[in-house]
Amino acid sequence: MKVEQDRRPIAVDIRLDALSGTEWRVCDRRVAESDHLSILGFIELRNGHFEVTAMSSPGDRVIFDSMGEARQSFASQDATLIHREQTVV
């Protein structure tokens, strides 16, 4: 299936793959699991908050209060943002 490059996934397109008890890989269901382009980013539970790293901006970490908000951030900009931190490498 071909994914429109300019269309962000909607909530039902987002799949979370547990990597550990505190880490999840965020994937786009519209893209084959075997395709590296299906990976949208990662969510990590740290100090009671959910830290998001998106593949589109790997130097940025965005922190949310809930897993739902963190997951939704990959589909929409409507989630409540707690903090944005820029990492300089």
C-alpha positions, -999 to +999 in steps of 0.1 A: +000+000+000+013+034-009+011+061+018+006+097+009+038+115+019+019+147+029-007+130+051+002+124+088-013+093+102-046+095+122-049+079+156-061+045+142-029+044+120-006+044+150+007+012+164+028+008+196+053-020+198+066-026+234+103-028+235+105-030+273+083-022+303+091+015+298+099+019+260+077+017+229+084+020+192+057+040+174+048+028+139+025+037+111+001+008+103-003+020+067+034+010+060+045-026+060+062-037+093+092-048+073+097-013+059+119+010+081+097+039+070+069+025+092+088+037+123+076+071+134+095+074+166+098+062+202+081+068+236+099+062+269+084+064+304+108+085+325+102+099+360+064+095+356+062+113+322+062+100+286+091+113+266+086+113+228+113+112+202+101+115+166+121+102+136+112+135+118+132+155+145+154+131+164+172+158+184+139+170+200+124+154+230+088+162+239+073+152+272+037+145+280+017+136+311+000+105+296+007+077+272-024+087+253-011+122+247+023+109+237+008+085+212-016+112+198+014+135+192+024+114+163-011+119+147-019+155+157-006+186+173-036+189+196-021+171+226-012+191+256+026+197+256+044+198+290+079+206+278+100+206+247+138+202+249+163+205+221+193+183+223+224+196+206+249+170+194 
